[in-house]
Amino acid sequence: MKIAIKRSKTVVDEAGSVVGHEAGDTLVRRLLRLFPDAVLIGPVARRGPGTRILPIEAIDPEAVVINMDVIDSLGLWNSLYEAACGTRPKIMNFVWFPVGDFIEREQISALALSCALFPTFANSERTAGEVREVISRWTVQDIAQQARLAWVNLGFRLDHVKPREETQTPVVLYPAIYVSARKRPDFFMDVLEKVEKEIPLRVEMRLDESHLVSAKAMDMARPRWVWTGPLLASRDSYWEALARTTALLATSLEESYGLMYVEAMGAGVVAVLPDLPWARVLVPEGYPFFYPADDAEAAQRVLTQVLRDTATARGRLDELVGGSFVEWIQAHHSDDTFDREIISAVGGWFPEKE
């Protein structure tokens, strides 16, 4: 089966590799691993050692296009239809972002119609539910009833996990590559400033270059115990850093899945999480390290407890699942399931002709 992948923000370096550390970059790499003969849709034709880029007009009419720019699937359909002289395009949406990112009426309407007209694969059960709700609310019944929707939790590659390397001074991760309002960086710093007065610690922030040089990031980096830097050059470096990380404090109000949190917990990092629906679905019932989302004092208490006796904190997690909590995370968030389900969805929605 011929596959094409569309994501407008994807950047390919001179060696033909997809660069970047955003969830979207990671997912494009994952799709290319699953479909090794797939092409990327880009403005101009280009070929690298492991990647081929083609403009829309050069895409094979029989190719299945996995569109990660979901909001523009209608325009993409028309462009492919015209380029193929009337052959009906095969498009499926991949919703890998929070549906709530779209706030304008025009955006929400376009998203709803796109997901109703084209088969849609979502990155989590929660995202799939949000897509269903948007379709039901923003499209007419006849179209909504024909919607085709599948989902799976993204998960991560278990072979990336490195052996733990505990540090003398606890390391707390800022679990985001942006300092945007939704991530609540001010709330994060308010909590950490109080915790640091009780426990010596080091905060590590690895940010996208566009946010690393922002006034907000520079302000957050002022305390001597905060380290900020660029995203690590390789996935190995990323996982080696997680192996040395003690805990993370999640402060985001909304996530479609939460891949960075899951990867960290799978590497043995203890996660202090806001008591919100997106976080609840990542961990087992009874998870002990939640805090009320707007209560900075509660977040401070929980994080202090974790850092003061991390071994006991990990023991509580193991006791919760009756074994290894890290293994529970790895079993429930393995990308093997994602691989199997998205391949099944593509084959089910677009069966090959015999």
C-alpha positions as CSV (number, residue, x, y, z in Angstrom):
1,M,0.0,0.0,0.0
2,K,1.3,3.5,-0.9
3,I,1.3,6.0,1.9
4,A,1.9,9.7,2.0
5,I,2.2,11.8,5.2
6,K,1.2,15.5,5.4
7,R,2.3,17.7,8.2
8,S,3.2,21.3,7.2
9,K,5.6,21.9,10.1
10,T,7.8,18.9,9.4
11,V,11.4,19.8,8.8
12,V,13.8,17.5,7.0
13,D,17.6,18.1,7.3
14,E,20.2,17.6,4.6
15,A,20.7,14.0,5.6
16,G,17.0,13.3,4.9
17,S,16.1,12.9,8.6
18,V,13.0,14.5,10.2
19,V,14.3,16.9,12.9
20,G,12.6,18.3,15.9
21,H,11.4,17.1,19.3
22,E,7.7,18.1,19.2
23,A,5.1,15.4,19.5
24,G,4.3,15.9,15.8
25,D,8.0,15.4,14.8
26,T,8.1,12.2,16.8
27,L,4.9,10.9,15.2
28,V,6.1,11.6,11.7
29,R,9.2,9.6,12.4
30,R,7.1,6.8,13.9
31,L,4.8,6.7,10.8
32,L,7.9,6.6,8.5
33,R,9.2,3.7,10.6
34,L,5.8,1.9,10.2
35,F,5.5,2.7,6.5
36,P,9.1,2.7,5.3
37,D,8.1,3.4,1.7
38,A,5.9,6.4,2.6
39,V,6.6,9.8,1.1
40,L,6.2,13.2,2.9
41,I,4.1,15.9,1.2
42,G,6.1,19.1,0.9
43,P,6.4,22.2,-1.3
44,V,9.0,20.8,-3.6
45,A,10.3,17.4,-4.6
46,R,13.3,16.2,-2.7
47,R,15.0,12.9,-1.9
48,G,17.3,12.0,1.0
49,P,18.9,8.8,2.2
50,G,15.8,7.8,4.1
51,T,13.1,10.2,3.1
52,R,11.3,11.2,-0.1
53,I,9.3,14.5,-0.3
54,L,6.8,15.2,-3.1
55,P,4.5,18.1,-3.8
56,I,0.7,17.5,-3.8
57,E,0.5,17.3,-7.6
58,A,3.0,14.5,-7.7
59,I,1.3,12.2,-5.2
60,D,0.2,8.9,-6.6
61,P,-3.7,8.9,-6.9
62,E,-3.8,5.5,-5.3
63,A,-1.8,6.6,-2.2
64,V,-3.5,6.8,1.2
65,V,-2.7,10.3,2.6
66,I,-2.4,10.4,6.4
67,N,-3.1,14.1,7.1
68,M,-1.8,15.5,10.4
69,D,-3.0,19.0,9.4
70,V,-6.5,17.8,10.0
71,I,-8.2,21.2,9.6
72,D,-7.3,21.4,5.9
73,S,-8.4,18.0,4.7
74,L,-11.2,19.5,2.6
75,G,-8.7,21.7,0.7
76,L,-6.3,18.8,0.4
77,W,-9.0,16.6,-1.1
78,N,-9.8,19.2,-3.7
79,S,-6.1,19.7,-4.6
80,L,-5.5,15.9,-4.9
81,Y,-8.7,15.5,-6.9
82,E,-7.7,18.1,-9.4
83,A,-4.1,16.8,-9.7
84,A,-5.4,13.3,-10.4
85,C,-7.9,14.4,-13.0
86,G,-11.0,13.3,-11.1
87,T,-9.7,10.2,-9.2
88,R,-11.1,10.3,-5.7
89,P,-8.4,10.8,-3.1
90,K,-7.9,8.6,-0.1
91,I,-7.4,10.7,2.9
92,M,-7.5,9.9,6.6
93,N,-7.1,12.3,9.5
94,F,-4.6,11.8,12.4
95,V,-5.8,13.9,15.3
96,W,-2.7,14.0,17.5
97,F,-3.3,17.4,19.3
98,P,-5.8,18.7,21.8
99,V,-9.1,19.5,20.1
100,G,-9.4,22.5,22.5
101,D,-6.5,24.2,20.6
102,F,-9.1,25.4,18.1
103,I,-11.1,28.2,19.6
104,E,-12.4,30.1,16.6
105,R,-15.8,29.2,15.1
106,E,-14.3,28.8,11.7
107,Q,-11.6,26.5,12.9
108,I,-13.9,24.3,15.0
109,S,-16.4,24.0,12.1
110,A,-13.6,23.0,9.7
111,L,-12.3,20.4,12.1
112,A,-15.7,19.0,12.7
113,L,-16.5,18.7,9.0
114,S,-13.1,17.2,8.2
115,C,-13.4,14.5,10.9
116,A,-17.0,13.7,9.8
117,L,-16.2,13.4,6.1
118,F,-12.8,11.5,6.3
119,P,-11.9,8.5,8.5
120,T,-10.2,9.8,11.6
121,F,-7.6,8.2,13.9
122,A,-7.1,9.8,17.3
123,N,-4.1,9.7,19.6
124,S,-6.1,8.7,22.7
125,E,-9.6,7.7,23.9
126,R,-10.1,11.1,25.4
127,T,-9.3,12.9,22.1
128,A,-11.6,10.5,20.2
129,G,-14.4,11.5,22.6
130,E,-13.7,15.2,22.0
131,V,-13.8,14.6,18.2
132,R,-17.1,12.8,18.5
133,E,-18.5,15.7,20.5
134,V,-17.3,18.3,18.0
135,I,-18.8,16.3,15.0
136,S,-22.1,16.0,16.8
137,R,-22.3,19.6,17.7
138,W,-20.9,21.3,14.6
139,T,-22.2,19.2,11.7
140,V,-25.6,18.1,10.5
141,Q,-26.9,14.7,11.5
142,D,-26.6,13.0,8.1
143,I,-22.9,13.7,7.9
144,A,-22.2,13.0,11.6
145,Q,-23.8,9.6,11.4
146,Q,-21.3,8.6,8.7
147,A,-18.2,9.5,10.7
148,R,-15.6,6.8,11.0
149,L,-13.4,7.1,14.1
150,A,-10.7,4.9,15.7
151,W,-8.2,5.6,18.5
152,V,-5.3,4.3,20.5
153,N,-3.0,5.7,23.1
154,L,0.3,6.7,21.4
155,G,2.7,5.0,23.8
156,F,6.5,5.0,23.5
157,R,9.3,2.7,22.4
158,L,10.3,0.6,25.4
159,D,13.8,0.0,24.0
160,H,14.6,3.6,24.4
161,V,14.5,3.4,28.2
162,K,17.9,3.7,29.9
163,P,19.0,2.3,33.3
164,R,18.4,4.7,36.2
165,E,21.3,6.9,37.4
166,E,20.2,8.5,40.7
167,T,21.7,11.9,41.4
168,Q,22.8,13.4,44.8
169,T,20.7,16.5,44.3
170,P,17.1,15.7,43.1
171,V,16.4,16.8,39.5
172,V,12.9,18.1,38.7
173,L,11.8,18.3,35.1
174,Y,9.7,21.1,33.6
175,P,7.8,18.6,31.4
176,A,7.2,20.8,28.3
177,I,9.2,22.3,25.5
178,Y,7.1,25.5,25.5
179,V,6.4,28.2,28.1
180,S,2.9,28.9,26.7
181,A,0.0,29.9,29.0
182,R,-1.6,26.5,28.7
183,K,1.5,24.9,30.4
184,R,1.2,27.3,33.3
185,P,5.0,28.1,33.7
186,D,4.3,30.7,36.4
187,F,2.4,28.2,38.5
188,F,5.3,25.7,38.0
189,M,7.9,28.3,39.2
190,D,5.7,29.4,42.2
191,V,5.7,25.9,43.4
192,L,9.3,25.2,42.8
193,E,10.5,28.4,44.5
194,K,8.8,27.2,47.7
195,V,10.0,23.6,47.5
196,E,13.6,24.7,46.9
197,K,13.6,26.6,50.2
198,E,13.0,23.3,51.9
199,I,15.0,20.9,49.7
200,P,18.1,21.6,47.6
201,L,17.1,20.7,44.0
202,R,17.9,21.4,40.3
203,V,15.2,22.2,37.8
204,E,15.9,21.2,34.2
205,M,14.0,22.9,31.3
206,R,14.7,21.8,27.7
207,L,12.8,24.2,25.4
208,D,12.1,24.7,21.8
209,E,14.4,27.3,20.4
210,S,11.6,29.7,19.8
211,H,10.7,29.7,23.5
212,L,14.2,29.3,24.8
213,V,15.0,32.9,23.9
214,S,11.7,34.3,25.1
215,A,11.5,36.8,28.0
216,K,9.4,34.2,30.0
217,A,12.1,31.5,29.7
218,M,14.9,34.0,30.6
219,D,12.9,35.1,33.7
220,M,12.4,31.5,34.7
221,A,16.1,30.8,34.4
222,R,17.2,33.5,36.9
223,P,17.4,31.3,40.0
224,R,20.8,29.5,40.3
225,W,19.1,26.2,40.7
226,V,17.3,26.4,37.3
227,W,19.0,25.1,34.2
228,T,17.5,25.9,30.8
229,G,18.8,24.7,27.5
230,P,17.9,23.6,24.0
231,L,16.3,20.4,23.2
232,L,18.7,17.5,23.2
233,A,20.2,16.6,19.8
234,S,19.3,12.9,19.9
235,R,16.7,10.6,21.3
236,D,19.5,8.7,23.2
237,S,20.5,12.0,25.0
238,Y,16.9,12.6,25.8
239,W,16.4,9.2,27.5
240,E,19.8,9.5,29.3
241,A,18.6,12.7,30.8
242,L,15.3,11.1,31.9
243,A,17.3,8.3,33.6
244,R,18.9,11.0,35.8
245,T,15.6,12.9,36.5
246,T,14.0,12.4,39.9
247,A,10.5,13.9,39.5
248,L,8.4,16.1,37.3
249,L,5.7,18.6,38.2
250,A,3.0,18.7,35.5
251,T,1.0,21.9,35.5
252,S,-0.6,21.9,32.0
253,L,-4.4,22.5,32.0
254,E,-5.0,20.4,28.8
255,E,-3.2,17.6,27.0
256,S,-4.6,15.4,24.2
257,Y,-2.5,12.5,25.5
258,G,0.6,13.5,27.4
259,L,3.5,11.6,25.7
260,M,6.2,13.4,27.6
261,Y,4.7,12.5,31.0
262,V,4.3,8.9,30.0
263,E,7.9,8.6,28.7
264,A,9.2,10.1,31.9
265,M,7.2,7.8,34.1
266,G,8.3,4.9,31.9
267,A,11.9,5.9,32.7
268,G,11.3,5.9,36.4
269,V,10.5,9.6,37.0
270,V,7.9,10.2,39.7
271,A,5.2,12.4,38.3
272,V,3.3,14.9,40.4
273,L,0.1,15.5,38.4
274,P,-2.8,18.0,38.4
275,D,-6.1,16.3,39.2
276,L,-7.5,16.7,35.7
277,P,-9.1,14.2,33.3
278,W,-6.1,14.2,30.9
279,A,-3.8,13.2,33.7
280,R,-6.2,10.6,35.3
281,V,-6.2,8.4,32.2
282,L,-2.4,8.0,32.2
283,V,-2.1,6.3,35.5
284,P,-3.9,3.5,37.5
285,E,-6.8,4.2,39.9
286,G,-5.6,5.3,43.3
287,Y,-2.5,7.1,42.0
288,P,-1.2,8.9,45.1
289,F,0.6,12.0,43.7
290,F,-2.2,14.2,42.4
291,Y,-2.9,17.7,43.6
292,P,-6.0,20.0,43.0
293,A,-5.1,21.8,39.7
294,D,-5.4,25.3,41.1
295,D,-3.8,24.6,44.5
296,A,-0.1,25.6,44.5
297,E,0.3,24.8,48.2
298,A,-1.0,21.3,47.6
299,A,1.4,20.8,44.7
300,Q,4.2,22.0,46.9
301,R,3.3,19.5,49.6
302,V,3.1,16.6,47.2
303,L,6.4,17.4,45.4
304,T,8.2,18.0,48.7
305,Q,7.0,14.6,49.9
306,V,8.3,12.9,46.7
307,L,11.7,14.6,46.8
308,R,12.2,14.2,50.5
309,D,11.9,10.4,50.3
310,T,11.8,9.3,46.6
311,A,12.4,5.7,47.5
312,T,9.3,5.6,49.6
313,A,7.3,7.4,46.8
314,R,8.4,4.7,44.3
315,G,7.5,2.0,46.8
316,R,4.0,3.4,47.1
317,L,3.7,3.3,43.3
318,D,4.9,-0.3,43.1
319,E,2.5,-1.3,45.9
320,L,-0.4,0.4,44.0
321,V,0.1,-1.9,41.0
322,G,1.2,-5.0,42.9
323,G,4.6,-5.1,41.2
324,S,6.7,-2.6,39.2
325,F,5.0,0.7,38.5
326,V,7.5,1.4,35.7
327,E,6.6,-1.9,34.1
328,W,2.9,-1.0,34.5
329,I,3.4,2.2,32.6
330,Q,5.4,0.4,29.9
331,A,2.8,-2.3,29.5
332,H,-0.1,0.2,29.3
333,H,1.7,2.8,27.1
334,S,3.8,0.7,24.7
335,D,3.9,1.9,21.1
336,D,3.5,-1.7,19.9
337,T,-0.3,-1.2,20.4
338,F,-0.2,2.1,18.4
339,D,1.7,0.4,15.6
340,R,-0.8,-2.5,15.4
341,E,-3.9,-0.3,15.6
342,I,-3.0,2.4,13.0
343,I,-1.9,-0.3,10.5
344,S,-5.2,-2.0,11.1
345,A,-7.1,1.2,10.6
346,V,-5.4,2.1,7.4
347,G,-6.0,-1.4,6.0
348,G,-9.6,-1.4,7.2
349,W,-10.5,2.0,5.8
350,F,-8.6,1.6,2.5
351,P,-8.5,-2.1,1.6
352,E,-6.1,-2.9,-1.2
353,K,-7.6,-4.1,-4.5
354,E,-6.9,-7.8,-5.2
